[in-house]
């Protein structure tokens, strides 16, 4: 498990988030992207390499995860 200092991180919520509270927030770090649940800002954080995050975003935009 890696420890990343998130002190001073600027978290961003998607502009497409609805008002129902089911949102994630992201922050860009050196070499990685952190993701957390907006309802639990002190809870667990997922870390992704920038390359993996970029692949995820590209897949999302391409509809790979649509049901």
C-alpha positions in Angstrom: 0.0 0.0 0.0 1.3 3.4 -0.9 0.9 6.5 1.2 0.3 9.7 -0.7 0.2 13.1 1.0 -3.0 14.7 -0.1 -2.6 17.8 2.1 -3.5 20.8 0.1 -5.0 18.7 -2.8 -7.6 20.5 -4.8 -10.5 18.2 -5.4 -12.8 18.6 -8.4 -16.3 17.2 -8.8 -17.5 16.4 -12.3 -19.7 19.1 -13.8 -22.0 16.3 -14.9 -22.7 15.3 -11.3 -26.3 15.3 -10.3 -27.7 16.6 -7.1 -28.3 13.1 -5.7 -25.0 12.9 -3.9 -23.6 9.9 -6.0 -20.5 11.7 -7.0 -16.7 11.2 -7.1 -14.0 13.8 -6.9 -10.6 13.7 -8.5 -7.3 15.5 -8.0 -4.3 15.4 -10.2 -1.0 14.6 -8.5 2.5 14.2 -9.8 2.3 11.1 -11.9 -1.1 10.0 -10.8 -4.8 10.8 -10.3 -6.6 10.3 -7.0 -10.3 9.5 -6.8 -12.6 9.6 -3.7 -16.3 9.5 -2.8 -17.6 13.0 -2.4 -19.8 11.9 0.5 -16.8 10.6 2.4 -13.9 13.1 1.9 -11.8 11.5 4.7 -12.4 8.0 3.5 -10.4 5.8 1.2 -8.8 7.1 -2.0 -8.1 5.2 -5.2 -4.9 6.1 -7.1 -4.5 5.6 -10.8 -1.5 6.3 -13.0 -2.2 9.1 -15.5 -2.0 6.6 -18.3 -4.6 4.3 -16.7 -6.8 7.3 -15.9 -6.6 8.5 -19.5 -7.5 5.1 -20.8 -10.5 5.0 -18.5 -11.7 8.4 -19.6 -11.2 7.5 -23.3 -13.2 4.3 -22.7 -16.0 6.2 -21.0 -16.2 8.7 -23.8 -16.3 5.9 -26.3 -19.2 4.2 -24.5 -17.3 1.1 -23.4 -19.0 1.1 -20.1 -22.6 1.9 -21.2 -25.2 -0.7 -20.4 
